[in-house]
């Protein structure tokens, strides 16, 4: 087994262990309300950072205005509780339309 395969196995075992700990410790460990609030806020911050990174960058540089425009439209549609298909199609049509109009 080479180093890459060993690393993949270690990461897979670690991921499975993290997933297993939740059900095993449910009801046994009580977190204070403040820790629960901070965990929820931390999850939101990480998701927003992932969204911003994916929407704004490509290959280490700015991705152009079409992709953030599509993400913005998708965000508004999701906020307005549009069906998932409408959200995806709205983002795709917006990004394609901006690119067709020459907005990079």
N, C-alpha and C positions, 0 to 999 in steps of 0.2 A: 504494500500500500504506500503510495507516494505521499508527500506532504500535503498536497491539495486535497486529496481524498480524506486524509486523516482530519484535516481542518473542517471539512464538510461534515464528517461524522460527529466531531465534537460539537459543532454548532447545532446540528440536528438534535443531539442528545440534550444539549442545554435548552433549546427551544421547547422540546417536549417536557423537560423538567419544569420550566416556567409555567407551561400550560397545565401541568398536573398539580402544582402547588395550590392553585386557586381552589379547586374542588376539595382537595384534602384538608385545607385549613379553614374552609368556610364554616363559620359558626364557632370556631375555636379561638380566633384572634379578633379582638375588637379594636378598631382604629378610632381614635378620637375624631369628632366631627371636623375639626380644623384640618387634620391630615386628609380626610376624605375630600374636603373642598379643594385643598391644594392639589391633590391627585387629579381631580376632575379638571381643574384649571390647567394643570400641566399637560394633560392629554389634549386639550383644545389648542394650547400653544404649539405643541408638536405637530398636530394636524395642519394648523395654519402655516407653520414653517414649511412643511412638506408641500402643501398646496402652492405656496409662493415660489419655492424652489422649482417645482415642476412647471409652473405656469410662466415664470419669468426668465428662466435660463435654459440654454441648450449649448452643450459643448463648452462650458465655462464662460459663456458670454450671454448677452441679452438675446432673448428668443424673438424679438420683434413685437409688434403691437397686435397682430392677429390672434395669437394664442391667448394673451391676457384678456383680449376682448371677448373671446369665446368663453373663457373661464368666468368672466364677469357676468355674461348673459346666463350661464349655467347656474351661477350663484343666486342671481335674482330669481330665476325660475324655480330653483329648489326652495328658496326662501318663501316663495308664493305657493309652495306645495304642489307644483306641477308634477305630473307623472314622470317617472324616471326616463322613459323613452322620449318624452317631450324635452326634458332637460338635456339629454345627450344630443338629440337632433338640433335643438336650438344652439348649443355650443358649436356643433360641427358646421351648421349652416352659417353662423356668424363668422367663424374663423375662415371658412372657405370664401365667403363673400368679401371679407376684408382682403384676403390674399388675391382674389380675382380683381378687386378694385385697385390693386397695386400697393396696398399697405403691407409692408413686410412683416 
